[in-house]
Amino acid sequence: MRGDTAPMKIELCTRADPKDAAALSQAIVAFNHARIAGLEPIEAEVRFFVFARDENDAIVGGIRAACYWNTLHIERLWLSETLRGQGAGRELMARAEAFARENDCQIALLETTSWQARPFYEKCGYHCIATIPDRPRGHTSYTLTKRLDAPDQAGRQSGQNGLL
């Protein structure tokens, strides 16, 4: 029970009014900034892409990522079947990580699933920090991280630990 507080209406929607979504975001940001001095503002987020293109300029691979809170968030990585195992994936990752370092990121974070690329990410120096069984049903999701400010990362960027 809520005690003596005023009545409250709980509402669920799949398409929020933009002003309501903004109000929620602003409240979360204000809460975070009130508790952590010097926390970078949400506007400091840098969203970026790294593309691999063939001789016809068609996209044959790429990464969608963001830098914020000193963290590189790898959101998506895709590589055409014909390029896998040839080092293109490592080149994409190395470029994204280099850009993240240029933007003061010290940590990288990503999520993958049991049928995707966990072994590849581990070859790139990532370590599993969370396992979520049955997500999606019948499979497993993994959260992996990597220190971008570790002294041995320069060698790893050059592709010395295997190929995707």
C-alpha positions as CSV (number, residue, x, y, z in Angstrom):
1,M,0.0,0.0,0.0
2,R,1.1,3.5,-0.7
3,G,-0.2,5.0,2.6
4,D,-1.3,8.7,2.6
5,T,-0.1,9.7,-0.8
6,A,-2.3,11.1,-3.4
7,P,-4.0,8.7,-5.9
8,M,-2.0,7.8,-8.9
9,K,-2.9,6.5,-12.3
10,I,-0.7,3.9,-13.9
11,E,-0.6,4.0,-17.7
12,L,1.1,1.8,-20.2
13,C,1.5,2.7,-23.9
14,T,3.5,1.6,-26.8
15,R,3.7,5.0,-28.4
16,A,4.4,7.7,-25.8
17,D,3.6,11.4,-26.5
18,P,7.0,13.0,-27.2
19,K,6.5,15.5,-24.4
20,D,5.9,12.6,-21.9
21,A,9.0,10.7,-23.2
22,A,11.1,13.9,-22.8
23,A,9.8,14.5,-19.3
24,L,10.7,11.0,-18.2
25,S,14.2,11.4,-19.8
26,Q,14.8,14.8,-18.2
27,A,13.7,13.4,-14.8
28,I,16.2,10.5,-15.0
29,V,19.0,12.8,-16.2
30,A,18.3,15.2,-13.3
31,F,18.3,12.4,-10.8
32,N,21.7,11.1,-12.1
33,H,23.3,14.5,-12.2
34,A,22.1,15.3,-8.7
35,R,24.0,12.2,-7.4
36,I,27.1,12.1,-9.6
37,A,29.1,15.3,-10.0
38,G,30.6,15.7,-13.4
39,L,28.5,13.0,-15.1
40,E,28.6,13.7,-18.8
41,P,25.3,15.0,-20.1
42,I,23.1,12.8,-22.3
43,E,23.8,15.3,-25.1
44,A,27.4,14.2,-25.0
45,E,26.5,10.8,-26.4
46,V,28.3,10.2,-29.7
47,R,26.5,7.8,-32.0
48,F,28.5,6.4,-34.9
49,F,28.8,3.7,-37.5
50,V,31.8,1.9,-39.0
51,F,31.2,0.5,-42.5
52,A,33.0,-2.1,-44.6
53,R,32.3,-1.6,-48.3
54,D,33.2,-3.6,-51.4
55,E,34.6,-2.4,-54.7
56,N,31.1,-1.3,-55.8
57,D,30.6,0.7,-52.5
58,A,28.0,-1.7,-51.3
59,I,28.0,-2.3,-47.5
60,V,29.4,-5.7,-46.7
61,G,29.7,-5.2,-43.0
62,G,29.4,-2.7,-40.2
63,I,29.0,-1.6,-36.7
64,R,26.4,0.6,-35.0
65,A,27.7,2.0,-31.7
66,A,27.6,4.9,-29.2
67,C,30.0,6.5,-26.8
68,Y,28.7,7.8,-23.5
69,W,29.6,7.6,-19.8
70,N,33.2,6.7,-20.7
71,T,31.8,3.5,-22.4
72,L,31.7,2.2,-26.0
73,H,28.4,0.5,-26.5
74,I,28.6,-1.9,-29.5
75,E,24.9,-2.1,-30.5
76,R,25.1,-4.1,-33.7
77,L,27.8,-5.8,-35.7
78,W,27.2,-7.6,-39.0
79,L,29.6,-9.0,-41.6
80,S,28.7,-10.7,-44.8
81,E,29.4,-14.5,-44.9
82,T,32.0,-14.0,-47.6
83,L,34.2,-11.8,-45.4
84,R,34.0,-13.9,-42.2
85,G,37.3,-15.4,-41.1
86,Q,39.4,-12.9,-43.1
87,G,40.0,-10.3,-40.5
88,A,37.4,-7.8,-41.6
89,G,35.5,-8.1,-38.3
90,R,38.6,-7.4,-36.3
91,E,39.3,-4.3,-38.5
92,L,35.8,-3.0,-37.8
93,M,36.1,-3.6,-34.1
94,A,39.6,-2.0,-34.0
95,R,38.3,1.1,-35.7
96,A,35.3,1.4,-33.4
97,E,37.5,0.9,-30.3
98,A,40.1,3.5,-31.6
99,F,37.3,6.0,-32.1
100,A,36.0,5.3,-28.6
101,R,39.4,5.9,-27.1
102,E,39.6,9.2,-29.0
103,N,36.2,10.0,-27.3
104,D,37.6,9.2,-23.8
105,C,36.0,5.8,-23.5
106,Q,37.7,3.4,-21.1
107,I,35.3,0.5,-21.3
108,A,33.5,-1.4,-24.1
109,L,30.2,-3.2,-23.6
110,L,28.2,-5.4,-25.9
111,E,25.6,-8.1,-25.9
112,T,25.5,-11.2,-28.1
113,T,23.5,-14.5,-28.2
114,S,24.4,-18.2,-28.3
115,W,24.1,-18.4,-32.1
116,Q,26.0,-15.2,-32.8
117,A,29.6,-14.2,-32.2
118,R,30.7,-14.7,-28.6
119,P,33.9,-16.6,-29.6
120,F,34.8,-13.7,-31.9
121,Y,34.4,-11.1,-29.3
122,E,36.4,-13.2,-26.8
123,K,39.3,-13.3,-29.4
124,C,39.0,-9.5,-29.5
125,G,39.7,-9.4,-25.7
126,Y,36.1,-9.2,-24.4
127,H,35.1,-11.1,-21.2
128,C,31.6,-12.4,-20.4
129,I,30.2,-10.7,-17.3
130,A,26.6,-11.9,-17.5
131,T,24.7,-14.9,-18.9
132,I,20.9,-14.8,-19.4
133,P,19.6,-18.3,-20.1
134,D,16.4,-18.8,-22.2
135,R,16.7,-15.3,-23.9
136,P,15.3,-15.6,-26.4
137,R,13.6,-18.9,-25.7
138,G,15.8,-21.9,-26.1
139,H,19.0,-19.8,-26.4
140,T,21.3,-17.7,-24.2
141,S,22.2,-14.0,-24.2
142,Y,25.6,-12.8,-23.0
143,T,26.9,-9.4,-21.9
144,L,30.6,-8.9,-22.6
145,T,33.0,-6.1,-21.6
146,K,36.6,-5.0,-22.3
147,R,38.9,-2.4,-20.8
148,L,39.9,0.0,-23.6
149,D,42.6,1.6,-21.4
150,A,44.5,-1.6,-20.6
151,P,48.2,-1.4,-21.6
152,D,48.0,-4.5,-23.8
153,Q,45.2,-3.2,-26.1
154,A,47.5,-1.7,-28.7
155,G,48.7,-5.2,-29.8
156,R,45.2,-6.6,-29.8
157,Q,44.0,-3.9,-32.1
158,S,46.5,-5.0,-34.8
159,G,44.7,-8.3,-35.3
160,Q,47.2,-10.6,-33.5
161,N,44.6,-12.8,-31.8
162,G,42.7,-14.4,-34.7
163,L,40.3,-13.5,-37.4
164,L,36.6,-13.2,-38.0
